[in-house]
Amino acid sequence: MIRSFLTVSTGTLASRLLGFARDSMIAALLGTGAAADAFLVAFQLVNVVRRLLSEGALNAALVPAWLRERETGGAAAAAAFAGSVLGTVSAALVVATALIGLLMPLVMTALAPGFAGSETLQLAVDDARLMLPYLAFAGPVTVMMALLNAQGRFALTAFSPLLFNIALIAVMAALLGWRRDALFAALIMAATVGIAGLLQLLILVSRHGAGTATPLRILFDPQMRGFAAKAIPGMIASSGPQLLVVAGAIIASGAPSAVSWIYFANRLVELPLGIVGVAMGTVLVPEMTRALRGNDAGAVASAESRTLELATGLALPAMLGLMVLSTPIVRLLFEHGAFSASDTTATAQALMWLALALPAHVLVKSLSPAFFAREDTLTPLIAMLKGLVVAIVFAVVLGHFFGTAGIAASVALGAWSNAASLVRRGAATFGFSIDAAARRRLPRILAAALAMGALLWLAITCVPAPMHGLAQAAVLAVSIAGGMAAYGFCLGLFGVTSWRETVNAIRPTKPCDLRS
């Protein structure tokens, strides 16, 4: 499981790093004005739908159903079921894309009510319509990726999203050299989003083929309706982090530049969330499903315990690092071109509060597979909706008094409400099987993370006033490397793990199937 987790994490890390390069270029091209707010609201719509389908969401519903079909009816029945899902999901998304395009002014008004009556609303509508073709390609891409995950083939699904960012970066590099105005640049970038989706689909078809999804059919029979009844709640529940930020952006849309500040701050939180949370959801669902179907209580306990240790051990230091280094990170990545020093201050404040939500998001990603593997997608949905209500209520109140920072804090409160609901429900229904090793290690992981955070804070306070260029990058790199080293040292000192144990967990014990 750890090796599969590492594969998915590496692909997600590469995609997120390219995403940082992409967002840095967006900040330089568009700044934080009307063109940026319009583009980012439209882009957020596409991103939410993309993650609603991918990043473990449809995977959580399709993998258990496909494995059940293969076990009960054989490979032919599993292929027929996959073909029905592929054809039906693709057709439904084509129809949905057309309807959303027609209703786009209403959709954008709902997502950004603060844009109503301004030129920014029409800019957002134009950008979103140009991006819409991506949604039609997202359906078949997601189904094919879920089928690969069900077979334990994680490499291609982990690395294929790189094409999305590579295409956008190439276009933005040309636009930066061309030096056109922000409105023109936003339209060209929006059109590129759909092309990026087509490239991803072509790569998956050329490498994977359609052998595990035949014949291709569009069906709405009882089997497909039953699958949809489980898949739709699971997809919405898995998109909790994105929906919480969308809710925050809706409340913030009435304030100039606030949408941009929240977007850029959230992008930094998504790096560790993607590496840890998405990988957990992608790898753990098939692991848990196999263990439950085999009635292997030991495997269930081991999977849940190791997942909780990994999630805690990676999310806590990431949260503290983002909070302590929020200003230098934002300054280095985004303070270029049209992105000003005041934008850096506001974005860093939002980042400090959004980072508090990171452990909660990762906890949800780690706990949800325990429900998904039991084909219970309704419980995570209800927990997510409760968190969404909490976030909206507090965003209205705290946003009035504290502005963007208050809205960011409300997103964190909503995330922790979601996690708390899942913990309570899981403990009451089936109980979480945490073994003795996990109970011993978890408090020590917390102590190691707190020690690292304290050392990092002491180190950063000794750095002179704001630096720029290579000096700024060097100081930040040394700070991050020093924090990682201190955390690793504390893990060893407190008896959590050792370098030898870590290497042995990653090293294959027998030849692995690396087909992608």
Beta strands, then each sheet from edge to edge (+ up, - down):
end
